[in-house]
Amino acid sequence: ININNDEQKRIQLQLQLKDLNNEIDNLLVNSKTNTEYEMFKKEKSERDEQIRKM
Protein backbone atom coordinates (compact mmCIF):
# COMPACT_ATOMS: atom_id res chain seq x y z
CA ILE A 1 0.00 0.00 0.00
CA ASN A 2 2.81 2.40 0.84
CA ILE A 3 4.50 1.82 -2.51
CA ASN A 4 1.23 2.56 -4.28
CA ASN A 5 0.88 5.86 -2.38
CA ASP A 6 4.43 6.83 -3.30
CA GLU A 7 3.73 6.10 -6.94
CA GLN A 8 0.54 8.15 -6.89
CA LYS A 9 2.39 11.01 -5.23
CA ARG A 10 5.17 10.80 -7.82
CA ILE A 11 2.67 10.90 -10.69
CA GLN A 12 0.87 13.84 -9.09
CA LEU A 13 4.14 15.73 -8.67
CA GLN A 14 5.14 15.00 -12.26
CA LEU A 15 1.85 16.43 -13.50
CA GLN A 16 2.25 19.52 -11.33
CA LEU A 17 5.78 20.00 -12.61
CA LYS A 18 4.59 19.67 -16.20
CA ASP A 19 1.88 22.28 -15.56
CA LEU A 20 4.42 24.64 -14.00
CA ASN A 21 6.78 24.18 -16.94
CA ASN A 22 3.95 25.00 -19.34
CA GLU A 23 3.10 28.09 -17.33
CA ILE A 24 6.73 29.23 -17.38
CA ASP A 25 6.89 28.69 -21.15
CA ASN A 26 3.75 30.79 -21.59
CA LEU A 27 5.16 33.57 -19.42
CA LEU A 28 8.38 33.59 -21.43
CA VAL A 29 6.45 33.83 -24.70
CA ASN A 30 4.32 36.67 -23.31
CA SER A 31 7.39 38.48 -22.06
CA LYS A 32 9.08 38.20 -25.45
CA THR A 33 5.93 39.43 -27.20
CA ASN A 34 5.63 42.39 -24.83
CA THR A 35 9.28 43.31 -25.31
CA GLU A 36 8.95 43.17 -29.10
CA TYR A 37 5.81 45.31 -28.95
CA GLU A 38 7.50 47.90 -26.73
CA MET A 39 10.43 48.07 -29.15
CA PHE A 40 8.03 48.44 -32.07
CA LYS A 41 6.22 51.32 -30.31
CA LYS A 42 9.54 53.03 -29.54
CA GLU A 43 10.77 52.73 -33.13
CA LYS A 44 7.43 53.95 -34.46
CA SER A 45 7.53 56.92 -32.14
CA GLU A 46 11.06 57.76 -33.30
CA ARG A 47 10.02 57.49 -36.97
CA ASP A 48 6.97 59.67 -36.36
CA GLU A 49 9.18 62.26 -34.68
CA GLN A 50 11.58 62.26 -37.64
CA ILE A 51 8.68 62.71 -40.05
CA ARG A 52 7.38 65.66 -38.02
CA LYS A 53 10.80 67.32 -38.22
CA MET A 54 10.80 67.18 -42.02
N, C-alpha and C positions, 0 to 999 in steps of 0.2 A: 504493500500500500504506500509506503514511504517513497519508494522509487517512482511510482506512478505520479505522486504529488510533485516530486522534483521535475519530472518530465513535463507535466502540465505547466509548472511555473516557468520552466525554460522556454517552452513554446510561447507562453504569454509574454515573456520578456523579449523574445525574438520579434514578435509582432509589434510590441511597443517600440522597439528599436527601429524597426522598419518604418513605422509611422513617423517617428522623429526624424529619421533620415530624409523621408519625403518632404516633411515640413521644412527642414533646413534647405533642401534643394529648391523648394518653392520660394523661400525667402531670398536665396541667392539670385534666383532669376528675377524676382521683383526688384531687388536692389540694383542689379545691372540695368534693368529697364529704366528705373528711375534716374540713374546716373546718366544714361544715354539721353534721356529726355531733357534733363537739366542742361547738358552740354548743347543739345540742339537749340534750346531756348536762348542760351547765352550767345551762341553763334548767330542766331537769327537776330537777336537784339543788336549785336555788333554790326551786322550787315545793314539792318534798318538805319542805324545811326550813320553809317557811311553814306547811305543813299540820301539821307536828309542833308548831309554836308555838301552834297553835289550842287 
